Amino acid sequence: MGKDSLTNTNPVSPDTAESSFVLANFLIGLREGLEAALVVGILIAYVHKIGRTDVLKRIWLGVAIAVAISLGVGAILTFGAYGLSFSVQEIIGGSLSIVATGFVTWMIFWMLRTARGLSKELRSEVDAHLAGAGWGLVLVAFLAVGREGVETALFIWAAVQATGTQSYPALGAGLGILGALLLGYLIYRGVVRINLTKFFTYTGFFLIIVAAGVLAYGIHDLQEGGVLPGLNALAFDISAVIPPDSWYGTLLRGTLNFTPASTWLQVIAWLVYAVPVLTIFGLSVRRQRVGSAPVAPSVPVTEGAR
C-alpha cells in the first residue's frame, strides 16, 4: 500500500514485473474503454434507427474532442510537474490520486445504477438535441466519452506514479482500450454478445480494490509532502515474507498497489475506504438481482447496455 524503501535483495524477473503492471491497467482500460464504446454505439445505432444519419459527424466530433482533451489531461499530468520541488510534486501527486479514487468510485456506482437504463437515457439526450443541424449532439458525445477519458487518464497516471514506471501501465491501458474498441464494435455489429451486467459487476469489485491501493498511495505521497503526519510510523513491515522485488511482491504491487511496508495512516485509509465501499457495492448488486426480473445473458448494444 505504500512505497518501497528496501533494496533489491530478491530480484524479480523483468517478465513478471511487466506482466503485473500491464494486467491491472489492461483491465482498467478495457472496462473504461468499453463503457465509452457502448455509449458511442448506442448513439450511432439510435440516429441510424430514426433516420438522422446526417448528425453522425456531430457525434464523431464530440468523441474526437473528448479524446483530445483526455490525452491533454494525461500529458499535463505526466509532464506538468517537472521542475517543481519534491514536496510539491508529492502533494500534487497525492491529491490527484485521491481525486482519481473518487472518480473511479463514482463511475463504478453510476454504471451499476444506470446500466439497465443507459440506452433509454442516451436516446432521450439525443432527442433533446436533434433540433436543427443537431450541433447539441457534439456536447452529448463529448460529455459521455470525456468523463470516461479523463477518469482513465487520472487513474492510469496514479498507477504510473505508484509503480514507478510509465511504459508498462500505459501499454496495458492502451491494449485494454484497443480491446474495448474492438469488442464494442463487435457488440454493435451483433457478432459478439456478452453479459454486460456481470462484466461491470466483476470489474467493479476489482476496481474498488485497485482504487483502495491508489488511495493508500496518495496518502503516502501526502505524508512525504509533509501535509499528513506519520510517515515513519509503520503499521507493518512484512518484507521478509513478501519481498517487494519478488515475483509475487511485484505482482501485488502491479495489480493492487500493495507493498509490504505501510504506515498506519495508509492502512486506516485503505480499510475505511475498501470495507464500506465493497460492502455497499455488494449489497447494491444483490439488491438489483433480487429486485429485477431475469434478463437475457447477452444483450446487443443496439438494445441497450444492460
C-alpha positions as CSV (number, residue, x, y, z in Angstrom):
1,M,0.0,0.0,0.0
2,G,3.0,2.3,0.4
3,K,6.2,2.9,-1.4
4,D,9.1,0.5,-1.3
5,S,12.1,1.6,0.8
6,L,14.1,-1.6,0.7
7,T,16.9,-2.5,-1.5
8,N,16.7,-5.1,-4.2
9,T,17.6,-8.2,-2.3
10,N,15.4,-10.6,-4.3
11,P,15.4,-9.6,-7.9
12,V,12.2,-10.3,-9.8
13,S,12.3,-11.3,-13.5
14,P,11.5,-8.4,-15.9
15,D,8.8,-10.5,-17.5
16,T,6.9,-10.8,-14.2
17,A,7.2,-7.1,-13.5
18,E,6.0,-6.2,-16.9
19,S,3.0,-8.6,-16.9
20,S,1.8,-7.5,-13.4
21,F,2.0,-3.8,-14.4
22,V,0.3,-4.5,-17.7
23,L,-2.5,-6.7,-16.3
24,A,-4.2,-4.3,-13.9
25,N,-4.1,-1.4,-16.4
26,F,-5.3,-3.6,-19.2
27,L,-8.4,-4.4,-17.2
28,I,-8.9,-0.7,-16.3
29,G,-8.5,0.4,-20.0
30,L,-10.8,-2.4,-21.1
31,R,-13.6,-1.5,-18.7
32,E,-13.5,2.2,-19.2
33,G,-13.0,1.9,-22.9
34,L,-15.9,-0.5,-23.2
35,E,-18.1,1.9,-21.3
36,A,-17.3,4.7,-23.8
37,A,-17.6,2.3,-26.8
38,L,-21.0,1.2,-25.7
39,V,-22.2,4.8,-25.3
40,V,-20.9,5.7,-28.8
41,G,-22.5,2.6,-30.2
42,I,-25.9,3.4,-28.7
43,L,-25.8,6.9,-30.0
44,I,-24.9,5.8,-33.5
45,A,-27.4,3.0,-33.6
46,Y,-30.2,5.3,-32.5
47,V,-29.6,8.0,-35.0
48,H,-29.5,5.3,-37.7
49,K,-32.8,4.0,-36.4
50,I,-34.6,7.3,-36.6
51,G,-33.1,8.2,-40.0
52,R,-30.8,11.1,-38.8
53,T,-27.5,9.9,-40.2
54,D,-26.8,13.5,-41.1
55,V,-25.8,14.1,-37.4
56,L,-23.2,11.3,-37.3
57,K,-20.5,13.8,-37.9
58,R,-21.6,15.8,-34.8
59,I,-21.3,12.7,-32.7
60,W,-17.8,11.9,-34.0
61,L,-16.7,15.5,-33.5
62,G,-17.8,15.3,-29.8
63,V,-15.9,12.0,-29.5
64,A,-12.8,13.5,-31.1
65,I,-12.8,16.5,-28.8
66,A,-13.2,14.2,-25.7
67,V,-10.3,12.0,-26.8
68,A,-8.1,15.1,-27.4
69,I,-8.9,16.6,-24.0
70,S,-8.3,13.2,-22.3
71,L,-4.9,13.0,-24.0
72,G,-4.2,16.5,-23.0
73,V,-5.0,15.8,-19.4
74,G,-2.7,12.8,-19.5
75,A,0.1,14.9,-20.9
76,I,-0.3,17.6,-18.3
77,L,-0.3,15.1,-15.5
78,T,2.8,13.4,-16.9
79,F,4.9,16.5,-17.8
80,G,3.4,19.3,-15.8
81,A,5.1,18.6,-12.5
82,Y,8.6,18.7,-13.9
83,G,10.7,21.5,-12.4
84,L,8.7,21.5,-9.1
85,S,10.2,20.7,-5.8
86,F,9.9,17.1,-4.5
87,S,7.4,18.1,-1.7
88,V,5.2,20.0,-4.2
89,Q,5.3,17.0,-6.6
90,E,4.3,14.7,-3.8
91,I,1.4,16.9,-2.7
92,I,0.1,17.2,-6.2
93,G,0.5,13.5,-6.8
94,G,-1.2,12.5,-3.6
95,S,-4.1,14.9,-4.1
96,L,-4.7,13.7,-7.7
97,S,-4.5,10.1,-6.5
98,I,-7.3,10.8,-4.1
99,V,-9.3,12.6,-6.8
100,A,-8.8,9.6,-9.1
101,T,-10.1,7.3,-6.4
102,G,-13.2,9.4,-6.1
103,F,-13.8,9.5,-9.8
104,V,-13.5,5.7,-10.2
105,T,-15.7,5.1,-7.2
106,W,-18.4,7.4,-8.6
107,M,-18.2,5.8,-12.0
108,I,-18.5,2.2,-10.6
109,F,-21.7,3.0,-8.8
110,W,-23.0,5.2,-11.7
111,M,-22.7,2.3,-14.1
112,L,-24.2,-0.1,-11.7
113,R,-27.2,2.2,-11.2
114,T,-27.8,3.3,-14.8
115,A,-26.5,0.4,-16.9
116,R,-30.0,-1.1,-17.5
117,G,-31.5,2.3,-18.5
118,L,-28.4,3.7,-20.2
119,S,-29.8,3.2,-23.7
120,K,-33.1,5.0,-22.8
121,E,-31.2,7.8,-21.1
122,L,-29.0,8.4,-24.1
123,R,-31.9,8.3,-26.6
124,S,-33.6,11.0,-24.5
125,E,-30.5,13.1,-24.7
126,V,-30.3,12.6,-28.4
127,D,-34.0,13.6,-28.9
128,A,-33.4,16.7,-26.9
129,H,-30.5,17.8,-29.0
130,L,-31.7,16.9,-32.5
131,A,-33.2,20.3,-33.3
132,G,-31.8,21.9,-36.5
133,A,-28.4,20.6,-37.5
134,G,-28.0,18.7,-34.3
135,W,-25.0,20.5,-33.0
136,G,-26.1,19.7,-29.5
137,L,-25.0,16.1,-30.1
138,V,-21.4,17.3,-30.0
139,L,-21.9,18.1,-26.4
140,V,-23.8,14.8,-25.7
141,A,-21.0,12.7,-27.2
142,F,-18.3,14.8,-25.6
143,L,-19.7,14.5,-22.1
144,A,-20.4,10.8,-22.5
145,V,-16.9,9.9,-23.7
146,G,-15.0,12.7,-22.0
147,R,-15.8,11.6,-18.4
148,E,-14.5,8.1,-19.2
149,G,-11.4,9.5,-20.8
150,V,-10.5,11.9,-18.0
151,E,-11.2,9.3,-15.4
152,T,-9.0,6.8,-17.2
153,A,-6.2,9.4,-17.6
154,L,-6.2,10.1,-13.9
155,F,-6.3,6.5,-12.9
156,I,-3.6,5.4,-15.2
157,W,-1.4,8.3,-14.1
158,A,-2.0,7.3,-10.5
159,A,-0.9,3.7,-11.4
160,V,2.2,5.1,-13.1
161,Q,3.1,7.0,-10.0
162,A,2.5,4.0,-7.8
163,T,4.6,1.6,-9.9
164,G,7.4,4.0,-10.7
165,T,7.3,3.1,-14.4
166,Q,5.5,4.8,-17.3
167,S,5.7,2.4,-20.1
168,Y,4.0,-0.8,-18.8
169,P,0.9,0.8,-17.2
170,A,0.5,2.9,-20.4
171,L,1.0,-0.2,-22.5
172,G,-1.6,-2.1,-20.5
173,A,-4.1,0.7,-20.7
174,G,-3.6,1.1,-24.4
175,L,-4.1,-2.6,-25.1
176,G,-7.2,-2.5,-22.9
177,I,-8.6,0.5,-24.8
178,L,-7.9,-1.1,-28.2
179,G,-9.6,-4.3,-27.0
180,A,-12.6,-2.3,-25.8
181,L,-12.9,-0.6,-29.2
182,L,-12.8,-4.0,-31.0
183,L,-15.2,-5.6,-28.5
184,G,-17.5,-2.6,-28.7
185,Y,-17.6,-2.7,-32.5
186,L,-18.3,-6.5,-32.5
187,I,-21.1,-6.0,-30.0
188,Y,-22.5,-3.1,-32.1
189,R,-22.5,-5.4,-35.2
190,G,-24.1,-8.2,-33.3
191,V,-21.2,-10.5,-33.8
192,V,-20.4,-10.8,-30.1
193,R,-22.9,-10.8,-27.2
194,I,-21.6,-10.7,-23.6
195,N,-23.3,-10.4,-20.3
196,L,-22.5,-6.7,-19.6
197,T,-24.1,-6.8,-16.2
198,K,-21.7,-9.5,-15.0
199,F,-18.8,-7.8,-16.7
200,F,-19.3,-4.5,-15.0
201,T,-20.1,-6.2,-11.6
202,Y,-16.9,-8.3,-11.6
203,T,-14.7,-5.5,-12.8
204,G,-16.4,-3.2,-10.3
205,F,-15.2,-5.3,-7.4
206,F,-11.7,-5.4,-8.9
207,L,-11.5,-1.7,-9.4
208,I,-12.6,-1.0,-5.8
209,I,-9.6,-2.9,-4.6
210,V,-7.3,-1.2,-7.0
211,A,-8.8,2.2,-6.0
212,A,-8.1,1.4,-2.4
213,G,-4.5,0.9,-3.2
214,V,-4.3,4.1,-5.2
215,L,-5.9,6.0,-2.2
216,A,-3.3,4.5,0.1
217,Y,-0.5,5.5,-2.3
218,G,-2.0,9.0,-2.4
219,I,-1.9,9.2,1.4
220,H,1.7,8.2,1.4
221,D,2.5,10.9,-1.1
222,L,0.9,13.5,1.2
223,Q,2.9,12.2,4.1
224,E,6.1,12.6,2.1
225,G,5.0,16.1,1.1
226,G,4.6,17.0,4.8
227,V,0.8,17.5,4.6
228,L,0.0,14.5,6.7
229,P,1.9,13.1,9.7
230,G,3.1,9.6,10.4
231,L,5.5,8.9,7.6
232,N,7.8,6.8,9.8
233,A,5.0,5.2,11.8
234,L,4.8,1.8,10.1
235,A,1.7,-0.4,10.8
236,F,3.5,-3.4,9.5
237,D,6.6,-4.5,7.6
238,I,6.3,-7.9,6.1
239,S,9.0,-7.6,3.6
240,A,10.7,-10.7,5.0
241,V,7.5,-12.7,4.0
242,I,6.7,-10.7,0.8
243,P,9.9,-9.3,-0.6
244,P,9.0,-6.2,-2.6
245,D,11.1,-7.3,-5.5
246,S,10.0,-10.9,-5.6
247,W,7.7,-12.1,-8.4
248,Y,4.7,-12.2,-6.0
249,G,5.6,-8.9,-4.4
250,T,5.8,-7.3,-7.8
251,L,2.5,-8.9,-8.9
252,L,0.8,-7.5,-5.8
253,R,2.3,-4.0,-6.4
254,G,1.5,-4.0,-10.1
255,T,-2.1,-5.2,-9.8
256,L,-3.3,-3.9,-6.4
257,N,-0.7,-1.2,-5.5
258,F,0.3,-3.2,-2.4
259,T,3.7,-3.0,-0.9
260,P,4.8,-4.9,2.3
261,A,5.7,-1.8,4.4
262,S,2.8,0.6,5.0
263,T,2.2,3.4,7.5
264,W,-0.7,3.4,10.0
265,L,-2.5,6.2,8.1
266,Q,-2.3,4.2,4.8
267,V,-3.7,1.1,6.4
268,I,-6.5,3.1,8.1
269,A,-7.3,4.9,4.8
270,W,-7.4,1.6,2.9
271,L,-9.7,-0.1,5.4
272,V,-12.0,3.0,5.8
273,Y,-12.4,3.1,2.0
274,A,-12.4,-0.6,0.9
275,V,-14.5,-2.2,3.6
276,P,-17.6,0.0,3.4
277,V,-17.4,0.5,-0.4
278,L,-17.1,-3.2,-1.1
279,T,-19.9,-3.9,1.3
280,I,-22.2,-1.2,-0.3
281,F,-21.3,-2.3,-3.8
282,G,-22.0,-6.0,-2.9
283,L,-25.4,-5.1,-1.3
284,S,-26.3,-3.0,-4.3
285,V,-25.5,-5.8,-6.7
286,R,-27.5,-8.2,-4.6
287,R,-30.5,-5.8,-4.4
288,Q,-30.5,-5.3,-8.1
289,R,-30.5,-9.1,-8.7
290,V,-33.3,-9.7,-6.3
291,G,-35.4,-6.8,-7.4
292,S,-35.0,-7.2,-11.2
293,A,-36.7,-9.7,-13.5
294,P,-34.3,-12.2,-15.2
295,V,-32.7,-10.8,-18.3
296,A,-31.1,-12.4,-21.3
297,P,-27.4,-13.4,-20.6
298,S,-26.3,-11.2,-23.5
299,V,-27.8,-8.1,-25.0
300,P,-26.6,-6.3,-28.2
301,V,-25.7,-2.7,-27.9
302,T,-28.5,-1.7,-30.2
303,E,-30.9,-2.9,-27.5
304,G,-29.1,-1.0,-24.7
305,A,-26.1,-1.5,-22.4
306,R,-27.8,-3.9,-20.0
